[in-house]
Amino acid sequence: MMSKREKMSEELKPVAWQFYQDDTWHTGMDINDHRKNTEEAGYPVRNLYAIPENCVLIPVGDLKAAIRLMRATGSNSGWHEKANELEAIITAAQEEQQP
């Protein structure tokens, strides 16, 4: 079964792309096979997506506070497991941003 994140990434289309060079992400150009040449040269490349209208952005700091609160409610309520899942999602998203 596909996760919500996998399903959303399948439905979204990139609006731009970036490559990593000299400790910085740079926006790539869609001319003269720039992306193809950049990938072949071995630079890390990532897609950028527009945020769909039905999505809500929550700052990571607010999520970390929510995780602490969820864990404080105790393991019997099931919130502790949800906190672990949420923390894993945040960690995975942050790791994806690393080159």
ABEGO torsion letter per residue (X at the ends): XBBAAAAAAAABBBABBBBBBGGBBBBBBABGGAAAAAAAAGBBBBBBBBBBAABBBBBAAAAAAAAAAAAAAEAAAGAAAAAAAAAAAAAAAAAAABX
